[in-house]
Amino acid sequence: MTAETYAILCGNCSSELKGSHDPSPDDLITCPGCQQSDRYEEVQKSVLSHAKETAAVAMNKRMRQTASRSRLITVSGGITKVRPHRWISTIKL
């Protein structure tokens, strides 16, 4: 598996965050676009939550596509969408 780097964006205005390469958990991160700010630890939690939800939605879509071709499996219900987050990543699955 190869390592990939993704940008961290503001969930409000989609501006890319810039900062130290090795911030401490209590460092304050501020969006250059809308001036929203948060502790680095909270930014990490929000980005991780966004990435997990994005991956879950992508897997759900793929499973539904696979199951829709089967005569043995019935698919019901809708696809859950990724909820808004204060901080997001550029991950695309």
C-alpha positions in Angstrom: 0.0 0.0 0.0 1.4 3.4 -0.9 1.1 6.5 1.3 -0.9 9.4 -0.1 -1.1 12.9 1.1 -4.4 14.8 1.2 -5.1 18.5 1.9 -7.2 19.6 4.9 -9.9 22.0 3.9 -12.3 24.2 5.8 -15.8 22.7 5.8 -17.4 26.1 5.5 -15.5 27.8 2.7 -13.2 25.0 1.3 -10.0 27.0 1.8 -6.9 24.8 2.2 -5.4 25.0 5.6 -1.7 25.9 5.9 0.4 25.4 9.0 3.4 23.7 10.7 4.4 20.3 9.5 4.5 19.1 13.1 1.9 20.9 15.2 1.2 20.1 18.8 -2.4 19.0 19.7 -3.1 22.4 21.4 -1.9 24.5 18.5 -4.6 26.8 17.1 -5.4 26.2 13.4 -7.2 29.0 11.6 -8.8 29.0 8.1 -7.3 31.7 5.9 -10.7 32.2 4.2 -13.3 32.5 6.9 -11.1 32.7 10.0 -12.8 29.7 11.6 -10.3 28.3 14.1 -9.9 25.2 16.3 -7.3 23.2 18.1 -5.2 20.9 16.0 -6.5 17.9 17.9 -10.1 18.8 17.0 -9.2 19.4 13.4 -7.7 15.8 13.3 -10.8 14.3 14.8 -13.1 16.1 12.3 -10.9 15.1 9.3 -10.8 11.5 10.5 -14.6 11.4 11.0 -15.1 12.9 7.5 -12.7 10.3 5.9 -14.4 7.4 7.7 -17.9 8.6 6.5 -16.6 9.1 3.0 -15.2 5.6 2.9 -18.4 4.1 4.3 -20.5 5.9 1.7 -18.2 4.7 -1.1 -18.3 1.1 0.2 -22.1 1.3 0.5 -22.4 2.4 -3.1 -20.1 -0.3 -4.4 -22.0 -3.0 -2.4 -25.3 -1.8 -3.7 -24.0 -1.9 -7.3 -22.7 -5.5 -6.8 -25.9 -6.6 -5.0 -28.2 -5.1 -7.7 -26.8 -7.6 -10.2 -27.8 -10.6 -7.9 -31.1 -12.4 -7.9 -30.4 -13.6 -4.4 -30.0 -10.3 -2.7 -32.6 -7.5 -2.4 -31.4 -4.0 -1.8 -33.6 -1.6 0.1 -33.2 1.8 1.7 -31.2 4.8 0.6 -27.5 5.6 0.8 -26.5 7.6 3.8 -24.7 10.9 2.9 -21.7 12.3 4.5 -22.8 14.9 7.1 -21.2 18.4 7.2 -17.9 18.7 9.1 -16.0 21.7 10.3 -12.8 20.4 8.7 -12.6 17.9 5.8 -10.0 16.3 3.6 -9.6 16.0 -0.2 -10.0 12.2 -0.1 -11.9 10.8 -3.0 -12.9 7.1 -3.1 
